[in-house]
Amino acid sequence: MTNIHYGFANLRDIKVEKIIDEKNPKKSNVNIELDGKQFAPSARFWRSFFSRYHISESVFRYFSHEEVFQRISSKVRADDFRYCSEEHENGNNVLLAVSSPERTVIRAGTVERVVQAYGSVETEYHEGFVTSTHIPRSGEFQYRIGPDEFKNRYVIKTPIDGFGEPQIYLSLFRMICANGAIGFTPAFRSEVRTGKDPEHAIIRALSCFDNAKGYSQMAARFEVAQCSWASLFEVQRVYNQLIKLKFSEPEFGSSALNRLYELTGRPQELYGLANLDQLSEKRQKVLPAKCRVYDLLNFLTEMASHHLSHDQALKLHALTGSFLADDYDLEGSADHVQSFADLFLAS
């Protein structure tokens, strides 16, 4: 069970414990003690800390954590802060963001109540964010793109730890396989300015949000993807992202990479190469694989929708969004639209 806790503290209250990695002595982590509890600081803690006190991570190359906290406290009057933490029954507590005590924070319970009241199709919490999926005000509009049926959706990511603003991303839902393609890229993103009344701002966004032009552009990119051969460079982008993921089941990771290899027509064998990196980026962009860009997009969205943890799925959604926002390497190179596979991987 995860409990979200909010508290107030001063930089002088922070106690730091340095933890040396036995496997790599040159590498170390820190634990932070606040109010008598031990916390592992998250990436959001450090980003919010750097933002609040206008410093960068490089300061720790020259000073210890204790020195940095003490120096800031001695120079800055407003060294009080609000903090948000995840507290678990097993004692593995995580320190999320810090923020100004004067900033209005929308709390986890409030966000969950509001998004459920406004018809969340799916709601999930992960590392300081409540992420919910909704139908736009004009409706989901089931429609056809080539041989496939889609519906319009959107996703709102709401920070509940006081750092950052809610963000809305356009999403298309592919009916035949229940894959959700989320455009995690600035091209398909809107930001909600919350001000001093964040609950009202989120309610207004959920009750009014629509973006006909954005959905039209996103659908058009899917349509072009259906008649564009994927380049070797685009295949490598997908492959390189997959190998960066830490799969909880290594066997599944291997099978996913093998399936990608088959889907793309065994490009190494096709071009007689041991490794595609033997080719320059320029050359990779003009050589086609044996699949369409649309196949790559469906592969990514299937992985993200059905097989990965939340943080891993976000990385694939971000890659999907970057594909959709940019021109494809071999755009419009296929002369007809074919039928596409429903699913690539076994459940």
LINMOGI-V809767 format. One record per residue. N is the residue number from 1. RES is the residue in three letters. OMEGA is omega in degrees with one decimal (none if undefined). BURIAL is I if it has 16 or more other ideal C-beta (glycine too) atoms within 10 Angstrom, else O. Layout:
# LINMOGI-V809767
N;RES;OMEGA;BURIAL  N;RES;OMEGA;BURIAL
This chain:
# LINMOGI-V809767
1;MET;-179.8;O  2;THR;177.2;O  3;ASN;177.7;O  4;ILE;-176.1;I  5;HIS;176.1;O  6;TYR;179.3;I  7;GLY;177.8;O  8;PHE;-178.3;O  9;ALA;177.6;I  10;ASN;-179.6;O  11;LEU;179.0;I  12;ARG;-179.8;O  13;ASP;-174.3;I  14;ILE;171.7;I  15;LYS;-173.9;O  16;VAL;174.5;O  17;GLU;-179.6;O  18;LYS;-178.4;O  19;ILE;-179.9;O  20;ILE;175.8;O  21;ASP;-176.9;O  22;GLU;-179.6;O  23;LYS;-179.3;O  24;ASN;-174.4;O  25;PRO;179.8;O  26;LYS;-179.1;O  27;LYS;179.9;O  28;SER;174.9;O  29;ASN;177.8;O  30;VAL;166.8;O  31;ASN;-179.5;O  32;ILE;177.8;I  33;GLU;175.6;O  34;LEU;178.5;I  35;ASP;176.7;O  36;GLY;179.7;O  37;LYS;178.4;O  38;GLN;179.4;O  39;PHE;168.1;I  40;ALA;-179.4;I  41;PRO;179.6;I  42;SER;174.8;I  43;ALA;178.6;O  44;ARG;176.8;I  45;PHE;-176.6;I  46;TRP;179.0;O  47;ARG;-179.5;O  48;SER;178.1;I  49;PHE;178.8;I  50;PHE;-179.6;O  51;SER;-176.3;O  52;ARG;-173.9;I  53;TYR;171.0;I  54;HIS;174.2;O  55;ILE;178.5;O  56;SER;-177.5;O  57;GLU;-176.3;O  58;SER;-179.5;O  59;VAL;-178.5;O  60;PHE;173.0;O  61;ARG;-172.2;O  62;TYR;-178.4;O  63;PHE;175.5;O  64;SER;179.4;O  65;HIS;-179.8;I  66;GLU;179.7;O  67;GLU;-179.1;O  68;VAL;179.8;I  69;PHE;-178.6;I  70;GLN;-178.7;O  71;ARG;178.5;O  72;ILE;-178.2;I  73;SER;-178.6;I  74;SER;-175.7;O  75;LYS;-173.4;O  76;VAL;178.6;O  77;ARG;-175.7;O  78;ALA;-178.9;O  79;ASP;170.9;I  80;ASP;178.8;I  81;PHE;169.5;I  82;ARG;174.7;I  83;TYR;177.7;I  84;CYS;-177.7;I  85;SER;168.3;I  86;GLU;178.9;I  87;GLU;-174.6;O  88;HIS;-179.1;O  89;GLU;-179.2;O  90;ASN;177.6;O  91;GLY;178.4;O  92;ASN;-175.6;O  93;ASN;-177.5;I  94;VAL;177.3;I  95;LEU;179.2;I  96;LEU;-170.4;I  97;ALA;168.1;I  98;VAL;-178.5;I  99;SER;178.1;I  100;SER;177.7;O  101;PRO;-179.1;O  102;GLU;-176.9;O  103;ARG;177.0;O  104;THR;-178.3;O  105;VAL;173.3;I  106;ILE;-170.2;I  107;ARG;-174.0;I  108;ALA;-178.2;I  109;GLY;179.1;O  110;THR;179.6;I  111;VAL;-178.5;I  112;GLU;178.8;I  113;ARG;-176.7;O  114;VAL;-176.2;I  115;VAL;176.7;I  116;GLN;179.3;O  117;ALA;-179.5;O  118;TYR;164.5;I  119;GLY;176.9;O  120;SER;176.2;I  121;VAL;-179.6;O  122;GLU;179.3;O  123;THR;-177.6;O  124;GLU;173.8;O  125;TYR;176.0;I  126;HIS;171.6;O  127;GLU;173.0;O  128;GLY;-178.8;I  129;PHE;163.9;I  130;VAL;-178.1;I  131;THR;-178.7;I  132;SER;-178.5;I  133;THR;-174.0;I  134;HIS;174.1;I  135;ILE;-178.8;I  136;PRO;-174.1;I  137;ARG;-178.0;O  138;SER;-179.8;O  139;GLY;-175.3;O  140;GLU;172.4;O  141;PHE;176.4;O  142;GLN;-176.7;O  143;TYR;-174.4;O  144;ARG;168.7;O  145;ILE;-174.0;I  146;GLY;-177.7;O  147;PRO;-172.1;O  148;ASP;177.4;I  149;GLU;-179.4;O  150;PHE;170.7;I  151;LYS;176.7;I  152;ASN;173.8;I  153;ARG;167.4;I  154;TYR;-177.5;I  155;VAL;175.7;I  156;ILE;177.0;I  157;LYS;-175.6;I  158;THR;177.4;I  159;PRO;-179.7;I  160;ILE;-179.1;I  161;ASP;174.1;I  162;GLY;-177.7;I  163;PHE;178.9;I  164;GLY;-178.3;I  165;GLU;174.0;O  166;PRO;179.6;I  167;GLN;-179.3;I  168;ILE;178.9;I  169;TYR;175.5;I  170;LEU;-179.2;I  171;SER;171.5;I  172;LEU;-176.7;I  173;PHE;179.3;I  174;ARG;-168.7;I  175;MET;-167.9;O  176;ILE;-176.5;O  177;CYS;-180.0;I  178;ALA;175.7;O  179;ASN;176.5;I  180;GLY;176.8;I  181;ALA;-178.3;I  182;ILE;-178.4;I  183;GLY;179.1;I  184;PHE;179.4;I  185;THR;-178.1;I  186;PRO;-178.9;O  187;ALA;-177.0;O  188;PHE;-175.0;I  189;ARG;171.1;O  190;SER;180.0;I  191;GLU;-179.9;O  192;VAL;177.5;I  193;ARG;-171.8;O  194;THR;-179.0;I  195;GLY;-177.0;O  196;LYS;179.1;O  197;ASP;-174.8;O  198;PRO;-179.6;I  199;GLU;178.5;O  200;HIS;-179.2;O  201;ALA;-179.8;I  202;ILE;177.5;I  203;ILE;179.8;O  204;ARG;179.2;O  205;ALA;-178.3;I  206;LEU;-177.1;I  207;SER;-172.8;O  208;CYS;-167.9;O  209;PHE;171.3;I  210;ASP;-179.7;O  211;ASN;-175.8;I  212;ALA;-179.6;O  213;LYS;179.9;O  214;GLY;178.5;I  215;TYR;178.3;I  216;SER;179.0;O  217;GLN;-179.5;I  218;MET;178.2;I  219;ALA;179.4;I  220;ALA;178.6;O  221;ARG;175.3;I  222;PHE;-179.6;I  223;GLU;178.1;O  224;VAL;179.5;I  225;ALA;-179.2;I  226;GLN;-179.4;I  227;CYS;176.4;I  228;SER;174.5;I  229;TRP;175.4;I  230;ALA;176.6;I  231;SER;176.4;I  232;LEU;178.8;I  233;PHE;178.5;I  234;GLU;175.3;I  235;VAL;-179.9;I  236;GLN;176.9;I  237;ARG;178.5;I  238;VAL;-178.9;I  239;TYR;-177.5;I  240;ASN;177.1;O  241;GLN;-179.4;I  242;LEU;-176.6;I  243;ILE;176.1;O  244;LYS;-178.0;O  245;LEU;176.4;I  246;LYS;-177.0;O  247;PHE;176.6;I  248;SER;176.2;O  249;GLU;-177.3;O  250;PRO;179.7;O  251;GLU;178.0;O  252;PHE;177.1;O  253;GLY;179.1;I  254;SER;-179.6;O  255;SER;178.0;O  256;ALA;178.4;I  257;LEU;177.3;O  258;ASN;179.9;O  259;ARG;176.5;I  260;LEU;179.3;I  261;TYR;178.8;O  262;GLU;-178.2;O  263;LEU;-175.4;I  264;THR;174.6;I  265;GLY;179.5;O  266;ARG;-170.5;O  267;PRO;178.3;I  268;GLN;178.2;O  269;GLU;-177.7;O  270;LEU;-176.9;O  271;TYR;175.5;O  272;GLY;-177.7;O  273;LEU;173.9;O  274;ALA;-177.4;O  275;ASN;-179.3;O  276;LEU;178.5;I  277;ASP;173.5;O  278;GLN;179.3;O  279;LEU;175.5;I  280;SER;177.9;O  281;GLU;-179.6;O  282;LYS;180.0;O  283;ARG;179.1;O  284;GLN;-176.1;I  285;LYS;-178.8;O  286;VAL;179.1;O  287;LEU;-176.5;I  288;PRO;167.1;I  289;ALA;-178.5;I  290;LYS;175.9;O  291;CYS;176.7;I  292;ARG;173.2;I  293;VAL;179.6;I  294;TYR;176.3;I  295;ASP;178.2;I  296;LEU;179.4;I  297;LEU;178.5;I  298;ASN;177.3;I  299;PHE;179.9;I  300;LEU;-177.1;I  301;THR;175.0;I  302;GLU;177.8;I  303;MET;-175.9;I  304;ALA;-174.3;I  305;SER;-168.2;I  306;HIS;-167.5;O  307;HIS;-171.1;I  308;LEU;173.9;I  309;SER;-173.3;O  310;HIS;-175.6;O  311;ASP;175.5;O  312;GLN;-179.6;I  313;ALA;179.8;I  314;LEU;179.9;I  315;LYS;178.7;I  316;LEU;175.0;I  317;HIS;177.7;I  318;ALA;178.0;I  319;LEU;175.6;I  320;THR;179.7;I  321;GLY;179.7;I  322;SER;174.5;O  323;PHE;-175.5;I  324;LEU;-176.2;I  325;ALA;-176.1;O  326;ASP;172.3;O  327;ASP;174.7;O  328;TYR;-176.9;I  329;ASP;-177.0;I  330;LEU;-172.8;I  331;GLU;177.4;I  332;GLY;-174.6;O  333;SER;178.2;O  334;ALA;-169.9;I  335;ASP;178.3;O  336;HIS;179.0;O  337;VAL;-179.0;O  338;GLN;171.1;O  339;SER;-175.8;O  340;PHE;-178.0;I  341;ALA;177.0;O  342;ASP;-178.9;O  343;LEU;-179.6;O  344;PHE;-172.6;I  345;LEU;176.3;O  346;ALA;-179.3;O  347;SER;none;O
